[in-house]
């Protein structure tokens, strides 16, 4: 049963990390529905490494371009990197002050249920507004900052970091693929920041359970499922819209309210 826990955690973390359906909300749900003991900080670090690896693999061409531009040491060649930094700053600053508070008081399944429905509705509105469509490369610094403000909402369990950043980008008129790609690019510094904070906690904890093989297994599962989920999402939104994710979130929210409200 304990081995199954690592498999399930890897699947959930990987499949939900980059979809607009909230990975943290699903992990709260798993903790409510099972009696599993906490998998530990080491496993948390491992699955984040898995999802980080997946997004780097998928966006490797974008990342290589960003790195090459960075080493050109020319400001006009680094505009896209600057946009990512600008969008990341609000979440890093706000998260530093409120992360522990949110984890303590808002990790509740009723909160997940309500926010799942509310933010699904916002994504629906943003995704169906008729406006001029543009790619993320044409984003201004002000627009990047606005999307960064949307990303702050991701600290609310059930809001979905991917969901709120995609919603912000769609409200600003960016096409679906660009919104998803920029959201995934923003995930890289956020995941790295999370890894650094968690690693500090890991190093300061003298009673860490170094379940190496189980955690490595969970990381591999997370990486594979994240790659699969990214490809599925991109194929869907290139042909259609975000409705399937919106419907899923609404149904999940009402089911949770029915059973736990």
C-alpha positions as CSV (number, residue, x, y, z in Angstrom):
1,X,0.0,0.0,0.0
2,X,2.8,2.4,0.8
3,X,4.5,1.7,-2.6
4,X,1.1,2.5,-4.3
5,X,1.2,5.9,-2.4
6,X,4.3,7.0,-4.3
7,X,2.9,5.9,-7.6
8,X,-0.3,7.8,-7.0
9,X,1.5,10.9,-5.8
10,X,3.8,10.8,-8.8
11,X,0.8,10.5,-11.2
12,X,-1.3,13.3,-9.5
13,X,1.7,15.7,-9.2
14,X,2.8,15.1,-12.8
15,X,-0.6,15.1,-14.4
16,X,-2.0,18.1,-12.7
17,X,1.1,20.4,-12.4
18,X,0.7,22.1,-15.8
19,X,-3.0,21.6,-16.4
20,X,-5.4,24.4,-15.3
21,X,-7.0,22.1,-12.7
22,X,-4.8,22.6,-9.5
23,X,-2.2,20.2,-8.4
24,X,-2.3,21.4,-4.8
25,X,-6.1,21.0,-4.7
26,X,-5.8,17.4,-5.8
27,X,-3.1,16.6,-3.3
28,X,-5.4,18.1,-0.5
29,X,-8.1,15.8,-1.8
30,X,-5.8,12.7,-1.7
31,X,-4.9,13.5,1.9
32,X,-8.6,13.7,2.8
33,X,-9.6,10.5,1.1
34,X,-6.7,8.3,2.3
35,X,-5.0,7.4,5.6
36,X,-1.6,7.4,4.1
37,X,1.2,8.8,6.3
38,X,3.0,11.9,5.0
39,X,5.4,11.0,2.2
40,X,8.0,13.4,3.6
41,X,10.0,16.4,2.3
42,X,12.4,14.3,0.3
43,X,9.6,12.9,-1.8
44,X,8.2,16.4,-2.3
45,X,11.5,17.5,-3.6
46,X,11.8,14.5,-5.9
47,X,8.4,14.9,-7.6
48,X,9.1,18.6,-8.2
49,X,12.3,17.6,-9.8
50,X,10.3,15.2,-12.0
51,X,7.8,17.8,-13.1
52,X,10.6,20.4,-13.6
53,X,12.5,17.9,-15.8
54,X,9.3,17.3,-17.9
55,X,8.7,21.0,-18.6
56,X,12.3,21.6,-19.5
57,X,12.2,18.7,-21.9
58,X,9.0,19.9,-23.5
59,X,10.1,23.5,-23.8
60,X,13.7,22.8,-24.6
61,X,13.7,24.9,-27.8
62,X,12.3,27.9,-25.9
63,X,14.7,27.5,-23.1
64,X,17.7,27.1,-25.4
65,X,16.7,30.3,-27.1
66,X,16.4,32.1,-23.8
67,X,19.8,30.9,-22.7
68,X,21.5,31.8,-26.0
69,X,19.9,35.3,-25.8
70,X,21.1,35.7,-22.2
71,X,24.7,35.0,-23.2
72,X,24.5,37.5,-26.0
73,X,24.5,40.2,-23.2
74,X,22.2,42.4,-25.3
75,X,19.2,43.9,-23.6
76,X,17.0,43.8,-26.7
77,X,17.7,40.1,-27.1
78,X,16.6,39.3,-23.5
79,X,13.1,40.8,-23.5
80,X,11.4,37.4,-23.2
81,X,13.6,36.5,-20.2
82,X,12.8,39.9,-18.6
83,X,9.1,39.2,-19.0
84,X,9.4,35.9,-17.2
85,X,11.3,37.6,-14.4
86,X,8.8,40.4,-14.1
87,X,5.9,37.9,-14.0
88,X,7.7,35.9,-11.3
89,X,8.5,38.7,-8.9
90,X,4.9,39.3,-7.5
91,X,4.5,35.6,-6.6
92,X,8.0,35.4,-5.0
93,X,7.4,38.5,-2.9
94,X,3.9,37.7,-1.8
95,X,4.7,34.0,-1.2
96,X,7.5,34.9,1.1
97,X,5.1,36.6,3.5
98,X,1.9,34.5,3.2
99,X,2.9,31.0,2.2
100,X,2.9,29.5,5.7
101,X,-0.3,31.4,6.6
102,X,-2.1,30.0,3.5
103,X,-0.8,26.4,4.2
104,X,-2.1,26.6,7.8
105,X,-5.5,28.1,7.3
106,X,-6.6,27.5,3.7
107,X,-5.7,23.9,3.0
108,X,-9.2,22.8,3.4
109,X,-11.3,20.7,1.0
110,X,-14.2,23.1,1.1
111,X,-11.9,25.9,0.0
112,X,-10.6,23.7,-2.8
113,X,-14.2,23.0,-3.9
114,X,-15.3,26.6,-4.0
115,X,-12.1,27.9,-5.7
116,X,-12.3,25.1,-8.2
117,X,-15.7,26.4,-9.4
118,X,-14.9,30.1,-9.1
119,X,-11.6,30.0,-11.0
120,X,-13.2,27.7,-13.6
121,X,-15.8,30.4,-14.2
122,X,-13.1,33.0,-14.6
123,X,-11.2,30.9,-17.1
124,X,-14.4,30.3,-19.1
125,X,-15.0,34.1,-19.3
126,X,-11.4,34.8,-20.3
127,X,-11.3,32.0,-22.8
128,X,-14.4,33.1,-24.7
129,X,-13.9,36.8,-24.8
130,X,-13.6,38.0,-28.4
131,X,-10.5,40.2,-28.8
132,X,-7.4,40.6,-30.8
133,X,-5.2,37.5,-30.4
134,X,-1.4,37.7,-30.2
135,X,1.5,35.5,-29.2
136,X,3.4,35.7,-25.9
137,X,6.5,36.9,-27.6
138,X,4.7,40.2,-28.3
139,X,3.8,40.6,-24.6
140,X,4.7,44.0,-23.0
141,X,6.3,44.3,-19.6
142,X,3.1,45.7,-18.2
143,X,1.2,42.7,-19.4
144,X,3.8,40.4,-18.0
145,X,3.4,42.1,-14.6
146,X,-0.4,41.7,-14.7
147,X,0.0,38.0,-15.4
148,X,2.4,37.9,-12.4
149,X,-0.4,39.4,-10.3
150,X,-2.7,36.7,-11.4
151,X,-0.1,34.1,-10.4
152,X,-0.3,35.4,-6.8
153,X,-3.8,33.9,-6.7
154,X,-2.3,30.5,-7.1
155,X,-1.5,30.4,-3.3
156,X,-5.1,29.8,-2.8
157,X,-5.6,25.9,-2.8
158,X,-7.7,24.9,-5.7
159,X,-7.0,28.1,-7.7
160,X,-4.3,26.4,-9.9
161,X,-1.1,28.2,-10.8
162,X,-1.5,27.1,-14.4
163,X,-5.1,28.1,-14.4
164,X,-4.7,31.6,-13.1
165,X,-1.8,32.5,-15.3
166,X,-3.5,31.1,-18.4
167,X,-6.7,33.0,-17.3
168,X,-4.6,36.2,-17.0
169,X,-3.0,35.7,-20.4
170,X,-6.3,35.0,-22.1
171,X,-7.9,38.1,-20.5
172,X,-5.0,40.1,-22.1
173,X,-5.7,38.6,-25.5
174,X,-3.0,36.0,-26.0
175,X,-3.8,32.9,-27.9
176,X,-4.4,29.6,-26.1
177,X,-1.1,28.0,-27.1
178,X,0.9,31.1,-26.1
179,X,-1.0,31.4,-22.8
180,X,-0.1,27.7,-22.0
181,X,3.5,28.0,-23.0
182,X,4.1,31.2,-21.0
183,X,2.4,29.6,-18.1
184,X,4.7,26.6,-18.3
185,X,7.8,28.9,-18.7
186,X,6.6,30.7,-15.5
187,X,6.4,27.4,-13.7
188,X,10.2,26.9,-14.0
189,X,11.4,29.7,-11.6
190,X,8.4,29.0,-9.3
191,X,9.3,25.3,-9.1
192,X,13.0,26.1,-8.6
193,X,12.1,28.5,-5.8
194,X,9.9,25.9,-4.2
195,X,12.7,23.4,-4.5
196,X,15.2,25.8,-2.8
197,X,12.8,26.4,0.1
198,X,11.9,22.8,0.6
199,X,15.6,21.8,0.3
200,X,16.5,24.2,3.2
201,X,13.8,22.6,5.3
202,X,15.1,19.2,4.3
203,X,18.7,20.1,5.4
204,X,17.5,21.6,8.7
205,X,15.4,18.6,9.5
206,X,17.5,16.0,11.5
207,X,14.8,13.4,11.2
208,X,14.3,13.2,7.4
209,X,13.1,10.0,6.0
210,X,15.4,9.4,3.0
211,X,13.2,7.0,1.1
212,X,15.5,7.2,-1.9
213,X,14.1,4.4,-4.1
214,X,10.5,5.2,-3.5
215,X,11.1,9.0,-4.1
216,X,13.1,8.3,-7.3
217,X,10.2,6.1,-8.5
218,X,7.7,8.9,-7.8
219,X,9.9,11.4,-9.6
220,X,10.1,9.3,-12.7
221,X,6.3,8.7,-12.7
222,X,5.8,12.5,-12.2
223,X,8.1,13.3,-15.1
224,X,6.4,10.8,-17.5
225,X,2.9,11.8,-16.6
226,X,3.7,15.5,-16.8
227,X,5.0,15.1,-20.3
228,X,1.9,13.2,-21.3
229,X,-0.4,15.7,-19.7
230,X,1.4,18.7,-21.4
231,X,1.1,17.0,-24.8
232,X,-2.6,16.2,-24.3
233,X,-3.3,19.8,-23.2
234,X,-1.5,21.3,-26.1
235,X,-3.2,19.0,-28.6
236,X,-6.6,19.9,-27.1
237,X,-6.2,23.7,-27.1
238,X,-4.7,23.8,-30.6
239,X,-7.9,22.2,-31.9
240,X,-10.5,23.5,-29.4
241,X,-10.6,25.5,-26.1
242,X,-10.2,25.0,-22.4
243,X,-13.8,23.8,-21.9
244,X,-12.9,20.2,-21.0
245,X,-10.7,21.5,-18.1
246,X,-13.4,24.0,-17.0
247,X,-16.1,21.3,-17.0
248,X,-13.9,19.0,-15.0
249,X,-13.2,21.7,-12.4
250,X,-16.9,22.6,-12.0
251,X,-17.9,19.0,-11.6
252,X,-15.1,18.3,-9.1
253,X,-16.1,21.4,-7.1
254,X,-19.7,20.5,-6.9
255,X,-19.0,16.9,-6.0
256,X,-16.7,18.0,-3.2
257,X,-19.3,20.5,-1.9
258,X,-21.9,17.8,-1.9
259,X,-19.9,15.4,0.1
260,X,-17.9,17.7,2.4
261,X,-19.9,21.0,2.8
